[in-house]
């Protein structure tokens, strides 16, 4: 198997969901500097419930959209990391202790809506999003990771999609994203068996893009997001929108982009009339790193 080679926050925006005065979803912003000049910001969303292996409660799902909006409001945001607190778990899934009260009968629709709104908020972040996965990643945790653009895993990570252990159906939107990564056969196997797979297997089937030694994962994620932050943000936003449009429309993607998604076509076209494009060409000629501003 081929593996990847082995500051302090400027502002911390608290969020959202608190239980017994303990913050369970948190956001943070960290500046990025190039040759001493501040050029961008990287955001982090942390699932902070380590006593429950970062299991998601209904209130935590409801807090995710506000966390995403907090970061999206940052004018020079270039990338977002989604992670779990500590190194024992990314997210062990939805907190099953709540299911008896919140996921049966008339309350099911409300719970499912909170879950879906959390996923939609993650997917709607315009800049690259990276799930950094230590330890357990199961069920609802897998769904959260699936709604990020990239997934990086520690070699100690474990993955599972266990609704078959509970008599539940895995939500169709999460199933669609899982199938887009691993294909229909592996999607069925994971859902049929509810088995746990290790990080190497997750890499082999395409569930994660890289596997790193656990001690190196966070520093590698920092290097990767910093590299993203130094590139042209309009290009990245357009690329993300184009890829997502193609995935959504499947075989219809041979139609003109403007027919599939006028908004995405406008993002792609805007790159050619941007200050960043002119800066990129100028920097190439001057043999220096470009300083992109997202304009």
C-alpha positions as CSV (number, residue, x, y, z in Angstrom):
1,X,0.0,0.0,0.0
2,X,1.3,3.5,-0.9
3,X,1.2,5.8,2.1
4,X,1.8,9.5,2.4
5,X,5.3,10.5,3.4
6,X,5.7,10.3,6.7
7,X,0.1,29.4,17.1
8,X,-1.8,30.3,18.6
9,X,-5.3,31.1,17.3
10,X,-6.0,34.6,16.2
11,X,-9.6,34.3,17.2
12,X,-11.6,31.6,18.8
13,X,-15.4,31.6,18.2
14,X,-17.3,29.6,20.6
15,X,-20.3,27.9,19.4
16,X,-23.2,26.5,19.9
17,X,-23.9,23.4,21.9
18,X,-23.1,23.3,25.6
19,X,-24.0,20.7,28.2
20,X,-23.3,21.3,31.9
21,X,-21.3,24.3,30.7
22,X,-19.0,22.1,28.6
23,X,-18.7,23.2,25.0
24,X,-19.3,20.3,22.6
25,X,-18.9,22.0,19.2
26,X,-16.2,24.6,18.9
27,X,-14.7,26.7,16.1
28,X,-11.3,28.3,15.9
29,X,-9.5,30.5,13.3
30,X,-5.8,30.5,12.7
31,X,-3.9,32.9,10.4
32,X,-1.6,31.8,7.6
33,X,1.5,33.9,6.8
34,X,3.6,33.9,3.6
35,X,7.0,35.5,3.8
36,X,5.9,37.2,7.0
37,X,2.7,38.6,5.5
38,X,-0.7,37.4,6.7
39,X,-2.5,36.0,3.6
40,X,-5.3,33.7,4.8
41,X,-7.1,32.0,7.6
42,X,-7.7,28.3,8.3
43,X,-10.8,27.3,10.3
44,X,-11.3,24.3,12.6
45,X,-14.5,22.7,13.8
46,X,-14.0,20.4,16.8
47,X,-16.4,17.8,18.0
48,X,-15.6,18.1,21.7
49,X,-17.3,15.2,23.6
50,X,-14.3,13.0,24.4
51,X,-16.0,11.2,27.3
52,X,-18.4,9.7,24.8
53,X,-15.8,9.3,22.0
54,X,-17.1,12.5,20.5
55,X,-20.6,11.0,19.9
56,X,-23.1,13.5,18.4
57,X,-26.2,14.4,20.3
58,X,-29.2,16.0,18.6
59,X,-28.2,19.3,20.1
60,X,-24.7,19.0,18.7
61,X,-26.0,18.3,15.2
62,X,-28.1,21.4,15.6
63,X,-25.0,23.4,16.5
64,X,-23.0,22.5,13.4
65,X,-24.7,24.9,11.0
66,X,-23.9,27.8,13.2
67,X,-20.3,26.6,13.5
68,X,-20.1,26.5,9.7
69,X,-21.6,30.0,9.4
70,X,-19.1,31.4,12.0
71,X,-16.2,30.2,9.8
72,X,-17.8,31.2,6.5
73,X,-18.2,34.7,7.8
74,X,-14.4,35.0,7.9
75,X,-13.5,37.1,4.8
76,X,-10.2,35.3,4.0
77,X,-11.1,31.8,5.0
78,X,-9.2,29.3,2.8
79,X,-9.7,25.9,4.3
80,X,-11.6,24.2,7.1
81,X,-10.6,21.2,9.3
82,X,-13.2,19.0,10.9
83,X,-11.8,16.9,13.8
84,X,-12.7,15.2,17.1
85,X,-11.3,16.3,20.4
86,X,-8.3,14.1,21.5
87,X,-6.9,11.2,19.6
88,X,-9.3,8.4,20.7
89,X,-12.1,9.2,18.3
90,X,-13.1,11.4,15.5
91,X,-16.8,10.7,16.2
92,X,-18.3,7.4,17.4
93,X,-21.5,8.3,15.6
94,X,-24.9,9.5,16.9
95,X,-25.4,9.1,20.7
96,X,-27.6,6.0,20.9
97,X,-28.7,6.9,24.4
98,X,-30.9,9.5,22.8
99,X,-32.6,7.2,20.3
100,X,-35.4,6.0,22.6
101,X,-36.6,9.6,23.2
102,X,-35.5,11.4,20.0
103,X,-35.4,8.9,17.2
104,X,-38.6,6.9,17.5
105,X,-42.2,7.8,16.7
106,X,-43.1,11.4,16.0
107,X,-39.7,12.7,17.1
108,X,-37.8,10.9,14.3
109,X,-38.4,13.6,11.7
110,X,-37.0,16.4,13.9
111,X,-33.8,14.4,14.7
112,X,-33.2,13.4,11.1
113,X,-33.7,17.1,10.0
114,X,-31.0,18.3,12.5
115,X,-28.7,15.6,11.2
116,X,-29.2,16.5,7.6
117,X,-28.9,20.2,8.2
118,X,-25.5,19.6,9.8
119,X,-24.3,17.7,6.8
120,X,-25.7,20.3,4.4
121,X,-23.9,23.0,6.3
122,X,-20.6,21.2,6.0
123,X,-21.1,20.5,2.3
124,X,-22.0,24.2,1.7
125,X,-18.7,25.5,2.9
126,X,-17.2,27.0,-0.3
127,X,-13.5,26.4,0.6
128,X,-11.7,23.0,0.9
129,X,-12.8,21.0,3.9
130,X,-10.7,18.2,5.4
131,X,-11.8,15.6,8.0
132,X,-8.8,14.6,10.2
133,X,-9.7,11.2,11.7
134,X,-8.1,9.7,14.8
135,X,-9.5,6.6,16.4
136,X,-13.2,5.7,16.1
137,X,-15.2,6.9,13.1
138,X,-18.6,5.3,13.0
139,X,-22.2,5.8,11.7
140,X,-23.0,9.5,12.0
141,X,-19.2,10.2,12.2
142,X,-18.7,8.6,8.9
143,X,-21.5,10.7,7.5
144,X,-19.9,13.9,8.8
145,X,-16.6,12.9,7.2
146,X,-18.3,12.0,3.9
147,X,-19.6,15.6,3.7
148,X,-16.0,16.9,3.7
149,X,-13.9,17.2,0.6
150,X,-11.0,15.1,1.9
151,X,-10.5,12.5,4.6
152,X,-7.1,11.9,6.3
153,X,-6.8,9.0,8.7
154,X,-4.4,7.9,11.4
155,X,-3.2,4.4,11.1
156,X,-5.1,3.6,14.3
157,X,-8.4,4.8,12.9
158,X,-11.4,2.4,12.7
159,X,-14.5,2.8,10.5
160,X,-17.9,1.3,10.6
161,X,-21.5,1.9,9.5
162,X,-23.6,0.1,12.0
163,X,-27.3,0.7,11.4
164,X,-27.8,-3.0,10.8
165,X,-26.9,-3.6,14.4
166,X,-29.8,-1.3,15.4
167,X,-32.5,-2.0,12.9
168,X,-32.1,1.4,11.2
169,X,-31.6,2.5,7.7
170,X,-28.5,4.6,6.9
171,X,-29.7,7.9,5.5
172,X,-29.9,8.0,1.7
173,X,-27.8,11.2,1.4
174,X,-25.0,9.6,3.4
175,X,-25.4,6.4,1.5
176,X,-25.1,8.3,-1.8
177,X,-21.8,9.9,-0.7
178,X,-20.5,6.6,0.6
179,X,-21.2,4.9,-2.7
180,X,-19.6,7.7,-4.6
181,X,-16.3,7.0,-2.8
182,X,-16.3,3.2,-2.4
183,X,-18.7,1.9,-5.0
184,X,-22.0,0.0,-4.7
185,X,-20.5,-3.4,-3.6
186,X,-18.4,-2.1,-0.7
187,X,-21.3,0.2,0.3
188,X,-23.6,-2.8,0.5
189,X,-21.0,-4.9,2.4
190,X,-20.5,-2.2,5.0
191,X,-24.2,-1.7,5.4
192,X,-25.0,-5.4,5.3
193,X,-22.4,-6.5,7.9
194,X,-21.9,-3.4,10.1
195,X,-18.3,-4.6,10.3
196,X,-15.5,-2.4,11.5
197,X,-12.6,-1.9,9.1
198,X,-9.2,-0.5,9.8
199,X,-7.5,2.5,8.2
200,X,-5.6,0.5,5.7
201,X,-8.8,-1.2,4.4
202,X,-10.5,2.2,4.4
203,X,-7.7,3.5,2.2
204,X,-7.8,0.5,-0.1
205,X,-11.5,0.9,-0.8
206,X,-11.3,4.7,-1.2
207,X,-13.0,5.8,2.0
208,X,-10.0,7.9,2.9
209,X,-7.4,9.5,0.8
210,X,-4.4,9.1,3.0
211,X,-3.3,7.1,6.0
212,X,-0.6,8.5,8.3
213,X,1.1,7.3,11.5
214,X,-1.1,8.7,14.3
215,X,1.7,10.9,15.7
216,X,2.2,12.5,12.3
217,X,-1.4,13.0,11.2
218,X,-2.1,16.5,12.7
219,X,1.2,18.0,11.4
220,X,0.5,16.5,8.0
221,X,-3.0,18.0,8.0
222,X,-1.5,21.4,9.0
223,X,0.9,21.3,6.1
224,X,-1.8,20.3,3.6
225,X,-4.2,23.0,4.7
226,X,-1.4,25.6,4.7
227,X,-0.6,24.6,1.1
228,X,-4.2,25.0,0.2
229,X,-4.4,28.3,1.9
230,X,-1.5,29.7,-0.3
231,X,-3.2,28.8,-3.6
232,X,-5.8,30.8,-5.5
233,X,-9.1,30.6,-3.6
234,X,-11.3,31.5,-6.6
235,X,-9.8,28.5,-8.5
236,X,-10.4,26.2,-5.5
237,X,-14.0,27.3,-5.0
238,X,-14.7,26.9,-8.7
239,X,-13.0,23.5,-8.8
240,X,-15.0,22.3,-5.8
241,X,-18.3,23.5,-7.3
242,X,-17.5,21.9,-10.7
243,X,-16.6,18.5,-9.2
244,X,-19.6,18.5,-6.9
245,X,-21.9,19.4,-9.9
246,X,-20.4,16.5,-12.0
247,X,-20.9,14.1,-9.1
248,X,-24.5,15.3,-8.5
249,X,-25.5,15.0,-12.2
250,X,-23.6,11.8,-13.0
251,X,-23.9,10.8,-16.7
252,X,-25.6,14.2,-17.4
253,X,-22.2,15.8,-16.9
254,X,-21.5,15.7,-20.6
255,X,-23.9,18.6,-21.0
256,X,-22.6,22.2,-20.8
257,X,-21.8,23.3,-17.3
258,X,-24.0,26.4,-17.7
259,X,-27.0,24.0,-18.3
260,X,-26.2,21.9,-15.2
261,X,-25.5,24.7,-12.8
262,X,-25.4,28.4,-14.0
263,X,-24.0,29.4,-10.6
264,X,-21.1,27.0,-10.9
265,X,-20.4,28.1,-14.5
266,X,-20.3,31.7,-13.3
267,X,-17.7,30.7,-10.6
268,X,-15.6,29.1,-13.2
269,X,-15.8,32.0,-15.6
270,X,-15.0,34.6,-12.9
271,X,-11.5,33.1,-12.5
272,X,-10.5,34.5,-15.9
273,X,-11.4,38.0,-15.0
274,X,-10.0,38.1,-11.5
275,X,-7.1,40.0,-9.9
276,X,-5.8,36.6,-8.7
277,X,-5.4,35.4,-12.3
278,X,-3.4,38.5,-13.1
279,X,-1.4,38.1,-10.0
280,X,-0.7,34.5,-10.8
281,X,0.6,35.3,-14.3
282,X,2.6,38.2,-13.0
283,X,4.2,36.2,-10.2
284,X,5.1,33.4,-12.6
285,X,6.9,35.9,-14.8
286,X,8.7,37.5,-11.8
287,X,9.7,34.0,-10.4
288,X,8.1,34.7,-7.0
289,X,5.3,33.1,-4.9
290,X,1.9,34.7,-5.8
291,X,-0.1,36.4,-3.1
292,X,-3.7,35.6,-3.8
293,X,-6.5,37.7,-2.3
294,X,-9.6,35.9,-3.6
295,X,-10.6,38.8,-5.8
